[in-house]
């Protein structure tokens, strides 16, 4: 549930459906001392792409929990061209990589650092949670990274917002069940549409996607968030990072065009509500999102045309401008 480093055909099954690869690094940070990774200030570093919804769910939890003062963040460039080396540092990434004494040009070098002296042969994906103390990748599985950030840094003043519990025990079973079908049909569903190479699996993913969006819209007719009116959960975090990209890229670029998000009764209002919560807006970089999808996926968009960020329309009611930020 983490790979965001592919093009059409990379993960296609024989029937033309999209099959996501499994994350390779699956260690855990534990406050109880049961693993080699203990929660400590300034020990860990998070590598993300603003374009990637899986990586941005980690950045979002980092912000919500108030951990950005003890866990550093490096963002990679939005343009993914050399898939052998993976994501590139610099250019329009916010920060250079963590090791100023070593020239780090690609994220693959961080993976190689973790597996040294062996050379890492697998796929290079974001997010990456890296341990500076051992020079090891703790995890590149987003669903597990956000659990660690939620639960393992709440003591010793590490988290500024330790009382926020995005995965409350009273709803764990229900959250897991909802996350499973939302992942399969929405989070990954948009990719199943966009990266399908045959009509039948594309149409199946398309139908499942919009059936789930209608179901979610119905759930949100009765409450502000997916489980209550006053408590954000992991389920909301995981859904939000897909929905905030929907109209901008998935609707057109991935051919998910039965409805815009703005045409749902509740989903658009819900997305904007979360977007306006403290700390959330800075996790959404629409420039990186748009340029990554439309420029990097040349098998879908071979001419690499990117919809403009500001559009001006002339109509009977006068001149209207819409700016995407």
C-alpha positions in Angstrom: 0.0 0.0 0.0 2.8 2.4 -0.6 4.4 2.1 -4.1 4.2 5.3 -6.1 6.8 4.6 -8.7 5.4 3.1 -11.8 4.0 3.6 -15.3 1.4 1.8 -17.3 2.4 -1.8 -17.7 4.8 -1.9 -14.7 2.2 -3.7 -12.5 -0.2 -5.1 -15.0 -1.5 -8.6 -14.7 -2.1 -10.7 -17.8 -5.8 -9.6 -17.8 -4.7 -6.0 -18.0 -5.6 -5.1 -14.4 -3.3 -3.0 -12.2 -1.6 -5.0 -9.4 0.3 -2.9 -6.7 3.6 -4.2 -5.4 4.2 -5.0 -1.8 6.4 -2.8 0.5 9.8 -4.3 1.3 10.7 -2.6 4.6 8.4 -3.5 7.5 10.1 -2.8 10.8 8.5 -0.9 13.6 9.3 1.9 16.1 8.0 0.7 19.5 7.9 2.7 22.7 7.9 -0.6 24.8 11.5 -1.5 23.6 10.4 -4.6 21.8 12.2 -3.6 18.6 15.6 -2.1 17.7 13.8 1.2 16.9 12.9 3.4 19.9 11.0 6.7 19.7 13.6 9.4 20.1 13.8 13.1 19.1 15.9 13.9 16.0 16.6 10.2 15.3 14.2 9.6 12.3 13.8 11.3 8.9 10.8 11.0 6.6 11.3 11.1 2.8 8.1 11.9 0.9 6.8 13.2 -2.4 4.1 15.8 -2.3 2.6 14.2 -5.4 2.1 10.8 -3.7 -1.1 10.3 -1.6 0.5 7.4 0.4 3.5 9.6 1.4 1.3 12.6 2.2 -0.8 10.6 4.6 2.4 10.2 6.6 3.2 13.9 6.4 -0.4 14.7 7.4 -0.2 12.5 10.6 3.2 14.0 11.4 1.7 17.4 11.3 -1.5 16.5 13.2 0.4 14.8 16.0 2.9 17.7 16.2 6.0 15.6 15.4 7.5 17.8 12.7 9.9 19.4 15.3 11.6 16.0 16.0 11.3 14.2 12.7 12.8 15.9 9.7 11.2 15.8 6.3 12.8 15.8 2.8 10.6 16.1 -0.3 11.7 14.7 -3.6 11.3 16.3 -7.0 7.9 16.0 -8.6 9.3 14.7 -11.9 9.8 10.9 -11.9 11.7 10.0 -15.0 14.6 7.6 -14.2 12.6 4.8 -12.6 15.7 2.7 -12.2 17.1 5.1 -9.7 13.7 6.2 -8.3 12.8 9.7 -7.1 15.3 12.5 -7.6 16.4 15.0 -5.0 16.7 18.7 -5.6 15.1 20.7 -8.4 11.6 21.4 -7.0 12.0 19.3 -4.0 11.9 21.4 -0.8 15.1 20.1 0.8 18.4 18.4 -0.2 18.9 14.9 1.2 20.0 14.3 4.7 23.7 13.6 4.1 25.5 16.8 3.2 28.9 15.0 3.2 27.7 12.6 0.5 26.2 13.5 -2.8 22.8 12.1 -2.8 21.1 12.5 -6.2 18.4 9.8 -6.1 16.3 8.1 -3.4 17.8 4.8 -4.4 21.0 5.9 -2.7 19.1 6.0 0.6 17.9 2.5 0.0 21.5 1.4 -0.8 22.6 3.0 2.4 20.1 0.9 4.3 21.1 -2.4 2.7 24.9 -1.7 2.6 27.2 -3.4 1.8 24.7 -5.1 -0.4 23.2 -3.2 -3.3 19.4 -2.8 -3.1 17.8 -4.4 -6.2 14.1 -3.7 -5.5 11.7 -0.9 -6.4 12.3 2.5 -4.9 9.2 4.0 -3.4 8.0 6.8 -1.1 7.4 7.2 1.7 10.5 6.2 3.5 11.0 6.4 7.3 14.7 6.4 7.9 16.7 5.8 11.1 19.7 8.1 11.2 21.2 6.3 14.2 21.5 2.9 12.4 21.4 4.1 8.8 18.5 1.8 8.2 15.1 2.2 6.6 12.5 1.4 9.3 9.6 1.2 6.9 8.4 2.2 3.5 4.8 1.0 4.2 2.6 4.1 4.6 -0.2 2.4 6.5 2.2 1.2 9.2 4.2 4.4 9.3 1.1 6.4 10.2 0.3 3.9 13.0 3.8 4.4 14.5 3.5 8.2 14.3 0.1 8.0 15.9 0.9 5.8 18.9 4.7 5.5 19.6 5.8 9.1 20.2 3.2 10.2 22.8 5.5 10.0 25.9 8.4 12.1 27.1 7.0 15.2 25.4 7.9 14.0 21.9 4.5 14.7 20.3 3.1 18.2 20.8 -0.4 16.7 20.4 -0.2 13.3 22.2 -3.9 13.3 23.2 -4.9 13.0 19.5 -5.7 9.4 18.8 -6.4 8.7 15.2 -6.8 5.0 15.8 -9.0 4.7 18.9 -9.4 1.2 20.3 -13.2 1.5 20.4 -13.3 1.7 16.6 -10.2 -0.3 15.5 -12.2 -3.1 14.0 -14.6 -0.8 12.2 -11.7 1.4 11.0 -9.8 -1.6 9.6 -12.9 -2.9 7.8 -13.7 0.5 6.3 -10.0 1.0 5.3 -9.9 -2.3 3.5 -12.7 -1.6 1.1 -11.7 2.1 0.7 -8.2 1.0 -0.1 -9.2 -1.6 -2.6 -11.9 0.5 -4.4 -10.9 4.2 -3.9 -7.3 4.7 -2.8 -6.0 2.0 -5.1 -9.2 2.1 -7.2 -8.2 5.3 -9.0 -4.9 3.6 -10.0 -6.7 0.5 -11.1 -8.6 2.8 -13.5 -5.6 4.8 -14.6 -3.2 2.0 -15.1 -5.5 -0.6 -16.5 -4.4 -1.8 -20.0 -7.6 -3.5 -21.0 -11.2 -2.3 -21.1 -12.8 -5.0 -18.8 -10.7 -4.5 -15.7 -10.8 -0.7 -16.2 -14.6 -0.7 -16.3 -14.8 -3.0 -13.2 -12.5 -0.7 -11.2 -14.5 2.3 -12.5 -17.8 0.8 -11.3 -16.3 -0.2 -7.9 -14.8 3.3 -7.4 -18.0 5.2 -7.9 -20.1 2.7 -6.0 -17.7 3.3 -3.0 -17.8 7.1 -3.4 -21.6 7.0 -3.3 -21.5 4.8 -0.2 -19.0 7.2 1.5 -21.1 10.2 0.5 -24.1 8.5 2.2 -22.1 7.9 5.4 -21.1 11.5 5.5 -24.7 12.6 5.2 -25.1 11.7 8.9 -21.8 12.9 10.4 -18.9 15.3 9.8 -16.2 12.6 9.8 -16.4 8.9 8.9 -16.9 7.8 12.5 -18.2 10.8 14.4 -18.9 14.5 14.3 -15.9 15.4 16.4 -13.1 12.9 15.9 -10.8 12.5 12.9 -9.5 9.0 12.5 -7.0 7.1 10.3 -9.9 6.4 8.0 -10.4 10.1 7.3 -6.7 10.7 6.8 -6.4 7.8 4.3 -9.5 8.9 2.3 -8.6 12.6 2.3 -5.3 12.3 0.5 -7.1 10.6 -2.4 -10.0 12.9 -2.5 -7.9 16.1 -2.5 -6.3 14.9 -5.7 -9.5 13.7 -7.3 -10.8 16.6 -9.5 -7.3 17.8 -10.3 -5.8 14.6 -11.6 -7.8 11.4 -11.1 -11.0 12.6 -12.8 -9.3 13.4 -16.1 -5.8 11.8 -16.1 -7.0 8.4 -14.7 -10.3 8.5 -16.6 -12.4 8.5 -13.4 -14.9 10.9 -14.9 -18.4 9.8 -14.0 -18.5 12.6 -11.5 -16.3 15.4 -10.1 -15.9 15.4 -6.4 -17.7 18.8 -6.4 -20.8 17.0 -7.7 -21.2 14.8 -4.6 -23.4 16.1 -1.9 -21.1 15.6 1.0 -17.6 14.4 -0.2 -16.4 17.8 -1.4 -17.6 19.6 1.7 -15.9 16.9 3.8 -12.6 17.2 1.9 -12.6 21.0 2.2 -13.4 20.8 5.9 -10.3 18.6 6.6 -8.2 20.8 4.3 -8.9 23.8 6.4 -7.9 22.1 9.7 -4.6 23.4 11.2 -1.6 21.9 9.6 -3.4 20.2 6.8 -3.1 22.8 4.0 0.7 22.7 4.0 0.7 19.0 3.2 -1.0 19.6 -0.1 1.2 21.0 -2.9 -1.0 21.1 -6.0 1.8 22.2 -8.2 3.8 19.0 -7.4 0.6 16.9 -7.7 -0.4 18.2 -11.1 3.1 18.3 -12.6 4.0 14.8 -11.4 1.0 13.0 -12.7 0.7 14.8 -16.1 4.5 14.9 -16.8 5.7 11.7 -15.3 3.1 9.3 -16.7 4.1 9.7 -20.3 2.4 6.4 -21.3 -0.9 8.0 -20.3 -0.1 11.6 -21.4 2.6 11.2 -24.1 2.7 14.9 -24.9 3.0 15.8 -21.3 0.4 18.6 -21.4 -0.4 20.0 -18.0 -3.7 21.8 -17.3 -3.0 25.4 -16.3 -3.2 26.6 -12.7 -5.2 29.6 -13.5 -8.1 29.6 -15.9 -10.1 32.5 -17.1 -13.6 32.1 -18.7 -15.7 34.6 -20.5 -19.5 34.1 -20.2 -22.8 36.0 -20.1 -22.2 36.8 -16.4 -18.8 38.3 -17.1 -15.3 37.3 -16.6 -14.4 34.5 -14.1 -11.0 33.3 -13.0 -10.3 30.1 -11.1 -6.9 29.5 -9.6 -5.7 26.1 -8.5 -3.4 26.3 -5.4 
